[in-house]
Amino acid sequence: MQVEPDVFAKDCPSRQLLDRIGDAWSVLIVGSLSGGSLRYTELAQRVPGVSPKMLTQTLRGLERDGLVTRTVHAVVPPRVDYGLTSLGCSLLGLVGALKEWAEQHIGDVVEAREAYDSRTAVKV
């Protein structure tokens, strides 16, 4: 598949959406929500390594773009659930395909990394 040279111009639709769904945290959060709504702490547990700040920022961005809903329950203590919208659910096929590709090709990537590192290693 050939891509037009200007397809990733700053204001093109592809670039705007890739900026959102192309980052690791967004993909992992969307994947984590594939089974249904989760509370903030549950999401944090399912996405190891994400800082509270990044989780909050990513959830806000996903909510702003209409991919995630945030539901506040009027209980004490307050309870907030996050879930995928129908638009967010439409990404699950892409997330699944990316996961499948990664699992099939991680060996090739590791091999390429090792070859690169051995070629570029500083010789003392």
Buried (B, 14 or more C-beta within 10 A) or exposed (E): EEEEEEEEEEEEEEEEEEEBBEBEBBBBBBBBBEEEBBEBEBBBEBBEEBEEEBBEEBBEBBBEBEBBBBEEEEEEEEEEBBBBBEEBBEBBEEBEEEEEEEEEEEEEEEEEEEEEEEEEEEEE
